[in-house]
C-alpha cells in the first residue's frame, strides 16, 4: 500500500486499487507492486473501475476482525487482478486462480459430496395401511433428493394420528427425537391423505396439529425455505397449498427437519435438494 486505508469494522472488503510495478532496491530482477486506492468505494462509483487494476482483499477491521482499524502504508495484501493487456498484469493472479475461487470450489465439492442420511416419519390415521404407502413415499423422497448415490435411508417410522393433540405431540416427539433417528441428518415428516378414495383428500386438521407440534420442536426456522417447498408442492398439486410446511433444526441442531404432505411430494423434494446439501454441510461447522 502506498497510503493508509481505513478498514471496515463490519466485514472484509474488496478494495479497488491501481497497481504500479517497482523493482526491489537490491535485485533488479525482483519486483513488487505498489497499490494505490482509487478513492471512495461506493457501488455507485463505477467510473473508478476504469482506473483500477484489481481488487485488494482487505480483512475486517476492529477487535472482531484483524485487530487494527487501518491497513497501513507499506503493508502487503493479496490482489485479484482484472483482465489487462499489459505483461505485468498477465503474469499476475486472476480470479480463476485465486484462493477464493479454490475455497468456493472446495465448498461446493464438500456440499455436493455430503450424503443425506434420511429419516422418514409418516403421519397417518390409518396405521394398518401405512406400510404399503410408506414404500411409495420412500421412493418419491429418495428419487427427488438425488437417488441412492446421494441419499441413504436411515429409518422409517409410522406415527398414528388417531389420538388427542397431546398424544400426537408425544408420538411425534418420540419419532423425531427418539433413537430411531439417531443417525439421520435430514428428517422428513409426511402427513398422508386418506386412502380408499380416488382424490386422497388432505387431512387438514391433522396437518395443522402436526405443523403446530413441529414448530415448537424446531429451532432456527427456515420460513423462506418452507415457502419455497409449499409453492413447489402446489405447482404439482394445488391442494398442497393448504398444508402448513415447516423447516428447521431439531435434535440439538444436529438434523434438519422438514414437514410436508404426500401431495406434491416429488416436486417439493426436488426444489429443496440443493438447500439441504448446504444445510447438512453447515451442521458440521
URHUSUL-V226659 format. One record per run of one state. SS is the DSSP state (H for helix, E for strand, - for the rest). FROM is the first residue (numbers start at 1). TO is the last residue. If there is no record, write none. Layout:
BEGIN
ss->SS from->FROM to->TO
ss->SS from->FROM to->TO
END
This chain:
BEGIN
ss->- from->1 to->4
ss->E from->5 to->6
ss->- from->7 to->12
ss->E from->13 to->23
ss->- from->24 to->30
ss->E from->31 to->37
ss->- from->38 to->45
ss->H from->46 to->49
ss->- from->50 to->53
ss->E from->54 to->58
ss->- from->59 to->69
ss->E from->70 to->71
ss->- from->72 to->78
ss->E from->79 to->81
ss->- from->82 to->86
ss->H from->87 to->90
ss->- from->91 to->93
ss->E from->94 to->94
ss->H from->95 to->97
ss->- from->98 to->98
ss->H from->99 to->113
ss->- from->114 to->115
ss->E from->116 to->124
ss->- from->125 to->126
ss->H from->127 to->144
ss->- from->145 to->150
ss->E from->151 to->160
ss->- from->161 to->164
ss->H from->165 to->177
ss->- from->178 to->178
ss->H from->179 to->181
ss->- from->182 to->185
ss->E from->186 to->191
ss->- from->192 to->203
ss->H from->204 to->217
ss->- from->218 to->218
ss->E from->219 to->219
ss->- from->220 to->222
ss->H from->223 to->236
ss->- from->237 to->237
ss->H from->238 to->242
ss->- from->243 to->245
ss->E from->246 to->250
ss->- from->251 to->254
ss->E from->255 to->261
ss->- from->262 to->264
ss->H from->265 to->283
ss->- from->284 to->285
END
